[in-house]
Amino acid sequence: MSINRIQSAKVSKIRRLNPIVARNPVPAVASPGTDSNVKIHYIMKSKSKDLKKKVADKNASLERVISKNEKIKETVKQAANELTSVNEILKQGKDVKIPVQIIKEAITQNKEVELKVAKAAGDLHQVNSELAKEVAERLAIETELSDMKDDLADVRDDLSKSQAKEEESRKSALHDALTGLPNRLLFEERLDHGLIQAKRHGWKLAVLFMDIDNFKDINDSYGHDLGDKVLLEVAKRLQSATRREDTVSRWGGDEFVCLLLGVKQEADVVRPAESIVKRISEAFTFKGTVLSIKVSIGIAIYPADGETADILFKNADTAMYKAKGTERRVVLFRDSVLTDEIGG
């Protein structure tokens, strides 16, 4: 059974336990995870109010029963005192001659006491019945509350598992399966956000487009398994050569891109790019196979080299192809344009 179906079953059970929830539909919301959160919150809130009212009612009922019991005690105490008085009079009759009228009054009083005791016994029986009912209802509330706590704990556990799966699915949708780096979708989201902030505050940012030189030869010569290991190592080195606030992404195949924020001058971009080239060029050793990898990097800086994501990507890609075969292997888009103009 799926987690969502289990959650639905749990919520249905809680609805059966709580008539207030059953009578009032849970508001509809957007996502399954949020919907479950709202249901749990709504049920807990409704159930809490319902149980508080029941407890208040039970407390009031118990107070009434206790009050009745106190009255019965007073009645029995009064009857006992009266019966003692009657017995005293009757005892005196053995030794002293008591007027007939007083004896008659004592007998009448005795009968009245008997009636009071009989009524007290009846009242006590009623009080005991009510008390038994109150205790049974209190036990029912406690059982209901215990069941509710167990079911809510199960729902929260199921919800945690569901949220973990949703988070895992979200991460898979936004990250490269091989390297774990942000994928194209997440990179574009961050670039769009960066452009909004840059336009608002007058900041600069840079897009670096990187390509592993002759990567196809590595796959053809050593196989795709080794090629994947090269990509993983390149991803690792790229992350170590950039700041935490920068975004490194696998664009596809042997291409990577990097978003640098807070750029103030060209040197803020060129230095990290040259550091990346140097870091990547360090020898790779895989099970005795030593490889020397080179990357070429093209750079486009906002706003000078483009004010939209598409133009920045296009210009960074153009500069990257210009970088191939050069000694530095790093080319700014504006430099590539100047080279073309001079060559033309």
N, C-alpha and C positions, 0 to 999 in steps of 0.2 A: 504494500500500500504506500502511495506517495506521501511526502511530508504534508503537502497541502490538504490531502484527503484526511490524514490523521488529525490535523488541526481542525478541520471542519467537524469531524466526529467529536472532538473534545469540546468545541464551542457549542455544538448541539446538546451535548450532555449537560453542560453548564446552564444552557437555556432551560432545560427540563428541571434542573434543580432550582432555578431562580425564575419565578413567574413574572417578575418585573421585566427581566431581560426578554422573556418570551413574548411579552405584550408589546415591547418597544423595539422596532427594527434598528439594527446598527447602521449608522450612516455609511454610505458608499464612499470609497476613496480610490486613489489611483492605482497604487502598486500592491501586489499581494503581501509583501512584507509590512508595508504601512497599514494595510487593511487588518492584518492580524494584530498589530500593535493597538490599533483603535478598538478592535473587538475586546481584547484583553483589558484595556483600560476602562472601557465602557462597562464591561461585565463586573469588574472588580468594584467600580464606583457604585453601580446599581446594587450589587449584592451587599456592599458595605452599608449603604443606606437602609436596605431592607432588613438586614440583621440587627442594625442599631435600633430600628423601630420595634422589631420583635423582642429584643432584649429589654427595651424600655417598657413595652406592654407586659412582659413577663414579670419584671420588677414590680410594676404597679399591682399585678394580680397577686403576687406573693405578699405584698404589703397588706392587701385586703384580707387574704387568708390568715396572715399573722394577727391582724387586728381582730378578726373573728375569734381566733384561738385565745387571745387575751381576754376577750369578753366572756368566753365560756369558762375560762379559769376563774374569773371574778364571780361568775354565777355559781360555780361549784363551791368556791370558797365561802360565799354567802350562805349557800344551802347547808354547808357543813356546820357553819356557826349556828344557823337556825336549828339544825338537827341536834346539835349539842345542847342548846337551850331547852329543847323539848325533852331530851333524855334526862336532863337535870330535874325538870319538873316531875317527870314520871318516876324517877328514883326517889324523890322526896315523898311521893305518894305511898311508899311502902312503910315509911316511919311516921309520917305526919299526915293528919287528915287534911286533904286539899279540897277546896270547894269544887263541886261538880262542874260549875261553869268554867273554871280554869282548866280542868281536865279536858272538857269539850274543846276549848280553844287550842289546847296543846295538840289534841288529835287532829283538829282542822289544820293547824300549822304543819303538822307532820305530813298530812296529805299534800299540802301545798309544796312542801320541800320535795316530796316524792315526784310531784309533777315537774318541778324545776330540774331535778336530777334527770328525769326521763327526757325532758326537752334538751338538757345539756348533752345527754348521750346521743340524741338524734342530731343535734348541731355538730357534735364532735365527729360523728360518722360522715356528715356532709363535708366538714372541713378536711377530714382525711381523704375523702374522695377527690375533693378539689386539689388538695396538695399532691396526691398521686398523679392527677392529670397534669398539674403544672410541672412536676418533675419529669413526666414522660415527654411533655412538649419541650422542656429545656434540653433533655437528652437528644430529642429529634433535631433541635437547632444546632447543638454541638456536633452531632453526626453530619448534618448538612454542611456546616462550616468546615469540618474536617475533609469531607468529600470535595468541597469547593477548593480548598487549599491544595489537595492532591492533584485535582484536575488542572488548576491554574499552573501548578509546578510543571505538569506534563506539557501543557500548552507552551509555557515559556521555554522549556527545553527543546520542544519541536521548533519553536520560532527561532531559537538560537542556531539550531542546525540549518534551518531554512535560510537565515540571514548569512550564515557562513558560506552556504552554497551560492547564494546570490552574489556575495562578495567575490567568491572564487570565479564565478561566471563573468562578473564585471571585469575582474583582473584579466581573465583570459581574452576577453573581447578587446582590451586596450593595450595588451602587451604581446610582444613577439614570442611565439611558442618555443623557439630554440634558445634565444639569448636572454629572455625575460625583460628586455628593454622595452620602453614605450614603443608602440607600433605607430604606423602612419596616422591613424585616427586620433590617438592621444596627442601626438606631436602637433598635428594641425590645430587641435583644440587649444593647446598651450600657446602656439604661435598666434592664433587669433586673439587670445586674451592678452598676450604680450603686446600686440599691435594696438589694441584698444588703450592699454595703459601708456604706451609710448606716445600715442597721439595726444592723449589727455595731458600728460606731464612734460611733453617735449623731450622725451628720452630717445636714445638710440638703441637698437638691438642688431644682432647679426645672425645670419643663417649660414652655416658651414655645410657644404655638400661634399661627401667623401666617398671615394671608390677605391677598392683594393685592386692594385695593378696586377694584371695577369692571373686573376683568381681562377679563371676557367682552366688554365694550365695545371693548377694545383689539383683541381677535381679530376682532370683527365689523367694526370700522372700518378696520383696517390689515392684516388677514390673519394667519394662523398663523405665518408666517415671522418677522414682527416680534414676535409674541407670544412665540415661542421665544427671541428675542434678549433680550426683557425678562426672561424667567425666568433666562436665563444671567447677566444683569447683576445681578439680585436675588441669585442664589446667590453671585456673586463678592463683592458688598457685604456680605452676611451673614457670609461667612468673614472678611472684613477687619475686621468690627466685633466679632468674638468671639475668645476665647482659643483656643490650640491644643488645650488639654485639653477644651474644650467640643465638643459634637457638633451640627452643623447638618445637617438632612436635608430632602430634598424629600418631603413626605408624599403628594403626589399633586395633579395639576392646578396650581392657583395657591396651594396650601397648603404651608407650610414649618413645621418644628418645630425646637426647639433644646433641648438638654439642658445645663444649667449645674450643675457640681459644686462642692463646697466652699462652699456658700452659708452665710453666718453670720447675715445679717440681710436684711430686705426690700430695703434699698438696694443690696445686691450683685446684685439681680435687676432692679430698676426702672431703675437707671442704664444697664446694658447694653441693656435693652429700648428706652429712650428714645433711646439712641445709634443703635440699629438703625433706628428710625423716622426719625430725622434723616438718617441716611446714605442710606436708600432714597429719601427724598423729594427728594434732589438730582436735578436735571433729567437725563433721558436724551436723548441725541441719536443718532438712527440715520438716516444718509443724509439729513440735512436735516430729519428729523421730530423735533421736540422733545416729549418726554412728561414729565409730572409724575406720579410714581407714589406712592401712599400705601399703607401696610400697617397693619393692625390687629393688636394682640398681646394675647393673653390669657395669664395666668400662674397656674400652680398650684404651690404649694411643698409638698414632702414634709417632715414628716408632717402638717402642719396641714391641708392641703387634700386629703389622700388618702394612703393607705399602699400602694396598688397602682398598677400602670401604667395599668390601665383607668380607675380613678377619677381619676387625675391627668390623663389625656388628656381625659376627659369634662368635668372642671371647667375645664381650660385652654381647651377649645373653647367652653364656656359664657361664660367671661370674655372671650374673643376677640369673640364676637358683641356683648357689652356694650360693647366698646371701639369698635366701628364708629360713626362719627358724633361721637365725643367729640373734644375738642381735643387731648388728650394721645395718644389712640389706644393707650394702654397701660392695662390694667385687671387688677388682682389679683383672684383668685377671691373672696377674703374680702370685698373691697370691693364686688364685684358682688352678693354675698349681702346685705350691709348695705343697699345701694341698693334691692334688692327688698323688704327688710323695712320700710325707711322708706317706700317707695312704697306698700307694702301697707297 
